[in-house]
Amino acid sequence: MLRQHAGTALYVRPVAWTDLHTKLLGARFRELPPCDAPVPANRPGSAPSRGHMWPSGTILSLSEALTQIILPSPGLVPFSSPGSRAVHSVLSILWPGPFQQPNRRFLLHLFVGDRLYRNAVRTPMLWDYPAAGSSCPSSSSSGPHADPRLRHRPMMCYVDREQLTAMRQQLWYTPPAPHGSPNLPVSRLHRVRSRALMPANPDLDVQIVAMFLAMAQKHFYPEPRDDAPEPNESWCPPDADPPALDFHDLKLRILSRDSRTAEFILYTGYVTAKFLERFHNPREAPLDEDGNVPGLRIEYARVPIWPILGLRERLGRALGEDIVGPFDPTEMETWEFDKGEERAAQGSDKRKREAPLPTLDKSFEDASDGERPGHASGKRRRVGTTRVLRLAV
């Protein structure tokens, strides 16, 4: 590949990858239909729900976090942005099992042959597959997470597309001109170089490819030592070929957002063992079953953020039951009560059912007394009097 594109800077860190890398690596993006159901029915004349009239603390927390998510990013931030923190808040409310404890400000390494490139890929948040015995419903012994090879390995990460744009725009440092004046020629040159890194379609960003690759490699490669000073050292013994690794196919996710359309974007990457072998043995070109150079298949779907009702089920459909566990996508969670309030409301309803209302007792007494002739005639007089009063009004 490098010989076929001599003179083109291909062997660079992922931050400098372009759409050409997407093509040469065989990454294929496919957009799926949006996960836009369920949503609450909007019937004309229907009364508003209790969540609209008296929102619970959970609804208020969700509304505040979702509002923060759709706000434009303030620019490149050194650590997690307010939007990424809001994403964690939303996921921990919607699906607290698999998304309770993320790894923040996570840096992933990249392995090519015997070379290690430290901190090549950056993500503000990364979630691992749950451990055995976890409270997550999807970590049961009969679920897909029962595979012991997945324990404590990357499952999904979050990426802010606006942060990727800001990172490319500020990739190069522009030194000041003599006497401290702005260095306009160099600044214009850097803007041209930054535009060359921008993807033609933001949905098909090559950084998604790099993140899937780095997440998948972390499943198999050993953790490098922290005392190595060089940023790209050998991870295996010198003058030795990389040891054989037991690669297997993986299914990983990346969550992003589109603040312009108020939508989540969920990417699902199908990373095959053959694709990982291309980087493990870069001097060879392993072929798949069809005789082609293996690539990377990526599917993505948009999930509308609004309305809040149904968001849990819409996002659960996009994530899949292998992540969130089995659930009914037609039963919407309303969050009308917080946990303590819901128990109190259930207890109040139970007490009301156990003790009949006094008015009901009185009506039963009137009905039993109405069988006597005297009481029956008196009752008719009261009804007649009531009718006369209504006519007078």
Phi, psi and omega per residue, in radians:
M1 nan -0.748 3.138
L2 -1.172 -0.628 3.117
R3 -1.209 -0.624 -3.139
Q4 -1.202 -0.422 -3.119
H5 -2.131 0.871 3.125
A6 -1.102 2.401 -3.115
G7 1.611 -0.150 3.094
T8 -1.794 2.291 -3.115
A9 -1.310 1.632 3.123
L10 -1.813 -0.653 -3.078
Y11 -1.478 1.264 -3.105
V12 -2.277 2.957 3.105
R13 -1.177 2.677 -3.070
P14 -0.985 -0.464 -3.128
V15 -1.096 -0.388 3.140
A16 -1.834 0.221 3.083
W17 -1.247 2.679 -3.139
T18 -2.218 -3.089 3.097
D19 -1.071 -0.418 3.096
L20 -1.120 -0.623 3.082
H21 -1.119 -0.679 3.095
T22 -1.027 -0.740 -3.130
K23 -1.209 -0.811 -3.065
L24 -1.237 -0.538 3.109
L25 -1.406 -0.101 3.104
G26 1.289 0.502 3.105
A27 -1.402 2.188 -3.096
R28 -2.065 2.066 3.106
F29 -1.649 2.454 3.096
R30 -2.430 2.141 3.140
E31 -1.498 2.275 3.101
L32 -1.672 2.841 3.059
P33 -1.031 2.559 -3.119
P34 -1.138 2.554 3.052
C35 -1.554 1.392 -3.036
D36 -1.858 0.283 3.094
A37 -2.357 2.565 0.124
P38 -1.570 2.815 3.009
V39 -2.383 2.643 3.141
P40 -1.141 2.494 3.110
A41 -1.251 2.336 -3.134
N42 -1.870 1.549 -3.121
R43 -1.620 2.268 3.123
P44 -1.062 2.342 3.114
G45 1.466 -0.056 -3.134
S46 -1.341 2.580 -3.128
A47 -1.275 2.533 3.097
P48 -1.144 2.644 -3.125
S49 -1.279 2.922 3.126
R50 -1.122 -0.573 3.123
G51 -1.118 -0.505 3.074
H52 -1.340 -0.694 -3.075
M53 -1.369 -0.780 -3.116
W54 -2.298 1.362 -3.086
P55 -1.114 2.426 3.115
S56 -1.349 3.011 3.103
G57 -1.090 -0.599 3.108
T58 -1.147 -0.744 3.122
I59 -1.112 -0.726 3.130
L60 -1.130 -0.700 3.115
S61 -1.141 -0.743 3.106
L62 -1.102 -0.784 -3.118
S63 -1.085 -0.731 3.138
E64 -1.147 -0.756 -3.126
A65 -1.198 -0.718 3.138
L66 -1.166 -0.622 3.066
T67 -1.102 -0.670 3.100
Q68 -1.166 -0.601 -3.102
I69 -1.147 -0.676 -3.067
I70 -1.467 -0.038 3.072
L71 -1.324 2.541 3.097
P72 -1.076 2.593 3.135
S73 -1.210 2.485 -3.115
P74 -1.303 0.019 -3.068
G75 2.064 -3.051 -3.103
L76 -1.188 2.197 3.111
V77 -2.032 2.546 -3.075
P78 -1.213 -0.484 -3.117
F79 -2.186 -2.596 -3.102
S80 -1.245 2.453 -3.131
S81 -1.525 2.886 3.057
P82 -1.011 -0.581 3.117
G83 -1.144 -0.706 3.138
S84 -1.193 -0.645 3.076
R85 -1.145 -0.635 3.098
A86 -1.175 -0.622 3.093
V87 -1.084 -0.751 3.096
H88 -1.084 -0.707 3.121
S89 -1.074 -0.750 -3.125
V90 -1.148 -0.830 -3.101
L91 -1.139 -0.641 3.137
S92 -1.208 -0.372 3.058
I93 -1.505 -0.786 -3.081
L94 -1.196 -0.858 -3.089
W95 -2.354 1.392 -3.040
P96 -1.175 -0.385 -3.102
G97 -1.110 -1.150 -3.067
P98 -1.365 -0.269 -3.019
F99 -2.091 0.560 -3.080
Q100 -1.424 -0.746 -3.024
Q101 -2.147 1.646 3.087
P102 -1.507 2.798 2.960
N103 -1.604 2.050 -3.041
R104 -1.621 2.583 3.096
R105 0.886 0.960 -3.014
F106 -1.572 2.377 3.113
L107 -1.998 2.199 -3.103
L108 -1.873 2.492 3.118
H109 -1.589 2.849 3.100
L110 -2.209 2.323 -3.118
F111 -1.997 2.226 3.075
V112 -2.314 1.886 -3.069
G113 1.109 -2.217 3.113
D114 -1.651 0.101 -3.087
R115 -1.714 2.472 3.097
L116 -2.009 2.234 3.090
Y117 -1.977 1.849 -3.038
R118 -1.272 2.513 2.999
N119 0.901 0.723 -3.086
A120 -1.337 -0.483 -3.090
V121 -2.242 2.346 -3.099
R122 -2.096 2.388 3.064
T123 -2.407 2.405 -3.137
P124 -1.188 -0.461 -3.137
M125 -2.616 2.477 3.105
L126 -2.491 2.352 3.115
W127 -1.941 2.401 3.090
D128 -1.655 2.820 2.986
Y129 -1.109 2.477 -3.089
P130 -1.169 2.695 3.124
A131 -1.383 2.893 3.107
A132 -1.112 2.412 -3.117
G133 1.403 0.162 -3.141
S134 -1.217 2.773 3.101
S135 -1.316 -0.135 3.132
C136 -1.122 2.275 -3.115
P137 -1.111 -0.416 -3.115
S138 -1.486 0.034 -3.113
S139 -1.766 0.319 3.130
S140 -1.180 2.819 -3.068
S141 -1.170 -0.323 -3.137
S142 -1.698 -0.078 -3.094
G143 -1.524 3.078 3.125
P144 -1.104 -0.433 -3.126
H145 -1.367 0.037 3.123
A146 -1.203 -0.269 3.107
D147 -1.081 2.018 -3.097
P148 -1.142 -0.303 -3.140
R149 -1.226 -0.279 -3.098
L150 -1.618 -0.188 -3.048
R151 -1.075 2.266 3.089
H152 1.042 0.561 3.061
R153 -2.033 2.707 -3.068
P154 -0.988 2.348 3.119
M155 -1.983 -0.798 -3.111
M156 -2.738 2.595 3.050
C157 -2.311 2.914 3.113
Y158 -2.016 2.450 3.086
V159 -2.374 2.377 3.101
D160 -1.702 1.992 -3.089
R161 -1.117 -0.594 3.108
E162 -1.191 -0.551 3.061
Q163 -1.199 -0.606 3.072
L164 -1.108 -0.716 3.100
T165 -1.108 -0.782 3.126
A166 -1.130 -0.607 3.124
M167 -1.131 -0.721 3.119
R168 -1.187 -0.632 -3.130
Q169 -1.215 -0.453 -3.097
Q170 -1.980 0.484 -3.090
L171 -1.259 -0.575 -3.076
W172 -1.952 2.483 3.118
Y173 -1.576 2.302 3.118
T174 -1.803 1.890 3.136
P175 -1.254 2.649 3.130
P176 -1.247 2.699 3.075
A177 -1.318 2.990 3.089
P178 -0.953 2.540 -3.127
H179 1.184 0.293 3.058
G180 1.367 0.162 3.131
S181 -1.364 2.753 3.139
P182 -1.076 2.408 3.138
N183 -1.599 1.382 -3.020
L184 -1.133 -0.747 3.140
P185 -1.042 -0.794 3.129
V186 -1.186 -0.653 3.115
S187 -1.090 -0.740 3.105
R188 -1.148 -0.657 3.099
L189 -1.091 -0.726 3.132
H190 -1.177 -0.606 3.084
R191 -1.137 -0.672 3.093
V192 -1.128 -0.746 3.128
R193 -1.153 -0.622 3.117
S194 -1.185 -0.714 3.125
R195 -1.113 -0.535 3.123
A196 -1.181 -0.376 3.129
L197 -1.549 -0.221 -3.092
M198 -1.249 2.391 3.101
P199 -1.259 2.560 3.087
A200 -1.124 -0.604 3.092
N201 -2.183 2.010 -3.110
P202 -1.028 -0.442 3.115
D203 -1.216 -0.376 -3.073
L204 -1.934 0.763 -3.065
D205 -1.197 2.344 3.139
V206 -1.173 -0.350 3.080
Q207 -1.120 -0.471 3.042
I208 -1.099 -0.716 3.105
V209 -1.092 -0.807 -3.129
A210 -1.092 -0.664 -3.132
M211 -1.202 -0.723 3.089
F212 -1.073 -0.726 3.131
L213 -1.109 -0.820 -3.118
A214 -1.161 -0.683 3.100
M215 -1.112 -0.735 -3.128
A216 -1.175 -0.704 -3.137
Q217 -1.129 -0.530 3.127
K218 -1.151 -0.335 3.085
H219 -1.218 -0.394 -2.946
F220 -2.161 -0.539 -3.039
Y221 -1.507 2.577 3.105
P222 -1.234 2.695 3.113
E223 -1.276 2.185 -3.095
P224 -1.235 2.807 3.103
R225 -1.225 2.638 3.135
D226 -1.538 -0.152 -3.057
D227 -1.632 0.077 3.134
A228 -1.408 2.142 -3.049
P229 -1.376 -0.484 -3.033
E230 -1.412 2.494 -3.110
P231 -1.278 -0.431 -3.137
N232 -2.321 1.449 -3.135
E233 -1.860 3.065 3.107
S234 -1.428 2.385 -3.139
W235 -1.680 -0.089 3.115
C236 -2.138 2.949 -3.126
P237 -0.971 2.485 -3.127
P238 -1.105 2.651 3.130
D239 1.014 0.582 3.123
A240 -2.420 2.557 3.096
D241 -1.250 2.658 3.097
P242 -1.039 2.383 3.131
P243 -1.143 2.661 3.130
A244 -1.207 2.379 3.123
L245 -2.047 2.590 -3.098
D246 -1.509 1.358 3.124
F247 -1.263 2.582 2.998
H248 -2.575 2.841 -3.074
D249 -1.169 2.546 -3.131
L250 -2.308 2.690 3.048
K251 -2.198 1.935 -3.039
L252 -2.118 2.854 -3.126
R253 -2.252 2.646 3.007
I254 -2.359 2.254 3.135
L255 -1.852 2.366 3.077
S256 -2.403 -3.052 -3.120
R257 -2.518 2.733 3.041
D258 -2.192 1.789 -3.082
S259 -1.213 -0.384 -3.134
R260 -1.236 -0.681 -3.098
T261 -1.815 0.010 -3.124
A262 0.966 1.011 -3.117
E263 -2.419 2.571 2.854
F264 -1.452 2.652 3.021
I265 -2.203 2.079 -3.124
L266 -1.910 2.112 3.097
Y267 -1.752 2.376 3.050
T268 -2.088 2.057 -3.109
G269 -1.855 2.267 3.100
Y270 -1.809 1.646 -3.067
V271 -1.630 2.023 -3.099
T272 -1.583 2.812 3.096
A273 -1.131 -0.625 3.122
K274 -1.123 -0.651 3.118
F275 -1.130 -0.689 3.114
L276 -1.201 -0.557 3.119
E277 -1.166 -0.457 3.093
R278 -1.054 -0.640 3.135
F279 -1.517 -0.472 3.104
H280 -1.249 -0.626 3.090
N281 -2.188 1.352 -3.037
P282 -1.177 -0.304 3.136
R283 -1.441 -0.138 3.107
E284 -1.997 2.897 3.126
A285 -2.281 1.468 3.140
P286 -1.127 2.487 -3.114
L287 -1.869 2.650 3.099
D288 -1.486 -2.970 -3.083
E289 -1.117 -0.469 -3.137
D290 -1.574 0.063 -3.136
G291 1.441 0.238 3.138
N292 -1.825 2.762 3.044
V293 -1.224 2.166 -3.040
P294 -1.159 2.458 3.097
G295 -2.063 -2.756 -3.092
L296 -2.218 2.152 3.123
R297 -1.697 2.208 -3.107
I298 -2.233 2.195 3.042
E299 -1.989 2.505 3.132
Y300 -2.462 2.586 -3.122
A301 -2.426 2.545 3.102
R302 -1.643 2.481 -3.140
V303 -2.203 1.927 3.116
P304 -1.047 2.378 -3.133
I305 -1.324 -0.720 -3.124
W306 -1.739 2.577 -0.049
P307 -1.371 2.901 3.128
I308 -1.104 -0.727 3.110
L309 -1.121 2.167 -3.114
G310 1.670 -0.169 -3.129
L311 -1.118 -0.695 3.131
R312 -1.025 -0.761 -3.105
E313 -1.295 -0.657 3.119
R314 -1.118 -0.781 3.134
L315 -1.227 -0.601 3.083
G316 -1.113 -0.657 3.075
R317 -1.103 -0.703 -3.137
A318 -1.218 -0.679 -3.126
L319 -1.244 -0.702 -3.115
G320 1.709 2.659 -3.109
E321 -1.224 -0.327 3.081
D322 -1.223 -0.230 3.072
I323 -1.800 -0.893 -3.016
V324 -1.680 -0.152 -3.096
G325 1.542 2.982 -3.123
P326 -1.195 2.449 3.102
F327 -2.760 2.872 3.121
D328 -1.696 1.899 -3.097
P329 -1.234 -0.150 3.132
T330 -1.617 -0.217 3.134
E331 -1.719 1.878 -3.074
M332 -1.461 2.344 2.998
E333 -1.323 2.249 -3.050
T334 -1.761 -0.440 -3.103
W335 0.953 0.575 3.112
E336 -1.174 -0.492 3.108
F337 -2.186 2.517 2.891
D338 -1.294 3.018 -3.023
K339 -1.048 -0.809 3.134
G340 -1.164 -0.703 3.140
E341 -1.169 -0.617 -3.122
E342 -1.159 -0.715 3.101
R343 -1.132 -0.690 3.124
A344 -1.147 -0.698 3.131
A345 -1.151 -0.683 3.110
Q346 -1.138 -0.687 3.096
G347 -1.152 -0.648 3.117
S348 -1.151 -0.729 3.107
D349 -1.106 -0.648 -3.138
K350 -1.150 -0.724 3.126
R351 -1.136 -0.641 3.133
K352 -1.151 -0.626 3.133
R353 -1.247 -0.573 -3.109
E354 -1.293 -0.586 -3.090
A355 -1.928 1.898 3.123
P356 -1.115 2.650 3.139
L357 -1.220 2.551 3.116
P358 -1.048 -0.617 -3.134
T359 -1.127 -0.602 3.090
L360 -1.176 -0.704 3.091
D361 -1.061 -0.719 -3.124
K362 -1.146 -0.650 3.141
S363 -1.178 -0.623 3.093
F364 -1.148 -0.677 3.116
E365 -1.127 -0.716 3.131
D366 -1.114 -0.663 -3.124
A367 -1.158 -0.667 -3.140
S368 -1.256 -0.642 3.117
D369 -1.266 -0.404 -3.090
G370 -1.186 -0.219 3.112
E371 -1.271 -0.308 3.122
R372 -1.454 2.495 -3.074
P373 -1.073 -0.715 -3.082
G374 -1.093 -0.799 -3.118
H375 -1.191 -0.554 -3.140
A376 -1.152 -0.736 -3.136
S377 -1.188 -0.647 3.096
G378 -1.094 -0.669 3.137
K379 -1.117 -0.681 3.130
R380 -1.145 -0.631 3.131
R381 -1.148 -0.683 3.134
R382 -1.121 -0.710 3.118
V383 -1.119 -0.720 3.127
G384 -1.131 -0.714 3.102
T385 -1.074 -0.674 3.140
T386 -1.126 -0.657 3.132
R387 -1.155 -0.721 3.132
V388 -1.084 -0.719 3.125
L389 -1.094 -0.704 3.133
R390 -1.125 -0.679 3.128
L391 -1.173 -0.673 3.123
A392 -1.116 -0.665 3.108
V393 -1.185 nan nan
